[in-house]
Amino acid sequence: MRRRTMLKAAGLAALLAGVGTGAATRGAGSASANPLWNALFEAWVPEIFAPLPDPPDHTEAIVIGSGFGAAVTALRLAEAGIQNTVLERGSRWPNDPWREIFTGDELPDGRGFWHRTSFTGITKVPVPCADFGGVLDVTEYPGIDVWRASAVGGGSIVFSGAMVAPPKHLFDHVFGGVVNFDELDSVYYPRVRQMLRLSPMPQDVYDSAPFAHSRVWDQQVRAAGYTPEANDSIFNWDVVRAELAGNSRASATAAHSNLGNSNGAKFDLNQNYLRYAEGTGRTGIFPGHRVDTIGQDANGKYVVTVSKLAPTGQVLRTRTLTCDKLFLGAGSVGTSELLVRAQATGTLRNLNEHVGDGWGTNGDVVLARSFSYPSMNGGGVPSASRIFDDAGMPLHLENWYVPGIPIDTGAIASLGIVLDPTRARFGYDRGRNAVGLAWPHEAQGRIVDACRAVDHKVGQASGAMVDYTAIGFDAQGFFTAHPLGGAVLGRATDGYGRVVGHPGLYVMDGAAIPGSTATVNPSLTITAIAERNIEAIIRAGR
């Protein structure tokens, strides 16, 4: 069967080569515009084209989304005996050590992006692609592009794996006492680390050829007087070792991450929280179900309108579901959009004035410097280390790979995460029935400058030959992969995610975070706060 599938895919690929990319670059939203690409995707990943089950008309609890906060919620509800339905707009992608389930970052196709016909990443090279239900949604707002997930497993599919706790003093500054850092540090951070099997990069992996850039990064920051700290990671080091030994298709060692790891190199949520939740028999996960609106009926039941989607984007069915308790875990943008629309259209009448407010980018910046002798050995994804600097704006720089470039080219990339106080507010455009925001260019300029100052200091101390700012690699196009806020704890909700004015409605994801996780990647903190909040909600029965 696999041989027949591969031959079918090869024949379609040859046919597509003959017709070029015209089919891939037509208007978005039309599945019929890409019949050849769709057939090819079905040949490559038939699992996501299987008939989708329908969720029940009513469930005690509905969880919208399947990322970190949502997955925690589903499992803990199930363990407490509460039947719950998880609704996810994206597909449920399999893993295989040899098949290319996800598209590569270097020449991506429609499997990579949520209904786009082109994508321009940090390398500034535009890439055409077929309109398809891929794993990364790039939402464009004035002043900022937001990268967010569209797959079962949410952000755990498309992130680079670093899960780091913030400095206590900066966390307290951001959260203002609403969440107790010491409680997270003693109870919930350790719980998440155990559940996700987090660990720093082992020495044998660090010493391998694809991580030459990690070793050079550490050498350079030491030359500038910094001491690199090891990052905990969600990567499965045995799968990474299998790649190094030739026992798996290269993925994490070949600059693949933002668009998924086909071999399951990341220990993503499908391998832990979501799998454990389904194992209880009390959680049903329903991919291909986009939630369009939420509301509350006269009897107090929560009402969810949902569109059932084919991977090609066709709407197969529209339904209305109900539940007693509704948990929002669609990510900062998804959750905020649902709440802001519900407030503006009157389907949730008691939401307060803080809904839509407090949104931030977590201070994300991508930048690069050079080293003298590129090894051409490959681009390992997992981030080995980070440094902290508070000479200007407090920030961390993390060792990063270069997405889309599977070999070392002399570029040493860093992800900067800055303590940026700037916040934006989601608004509703009634004419377009659309929710959006605008991000100030000057705010992004400040955090880019702060990161460049540290990067230049390292480059000068280490003798880096080239500053990639001058040739366009660097944060010229502003983006964030860590959107946070819009329904912030202690404002739109109480201190545990209960939405003010609507008992039985909860925010369990990055929308609850006040725009920043204090100079580190948000995933560990989002997951830990979700563990804290759902424990309190279940204990109190509300």
Secondary structure, DSSP 8 states (H G I E B T S, - for coil): -HHHHHHHHHHHHHHHHHHTTGGGGS-TT-GGG-HHHHHHHHHH-GGGGS------SEEEEEEE--SHHHHHHHHHHHHTT--EEEE-SSB-----SSS--S--SSS--GGGBBS-SEEE-TT--EEE----B-SEEEEEETTEEEEEE-BTTTHHHHS--B-----HHHHHHHHTTSS-HHHIIIIIHHHHHHHHT-B---HHHHTSGGGHHHHHHHHHHHHTT---EE--B-B-HHHHHHHHTTSS--STTTT--TT--TT--B--GGGTHHHHHHHTTSEEEESSEEEEEEEE-TTS-EEEEEEEE-TTS-EEEEEEEEEEEEEE-SHHHHHHHHHHHHHHHTSSTT--TTTT--BB-TTEEEEEEE-SS---S----S--EEEEE-SSS-EEEEEE--TT--S--SEEEEEEEE-----B--EEETTTTEEE----HHHHHHHHHHHHHHHHHHHHHHT---BGGGGT-STTS-EES--B-SS-TTTTB-TTSBBTT-TTEEE-SGGGS-S--SSS-SHHHHHHHHHHHHHHHHHHT-
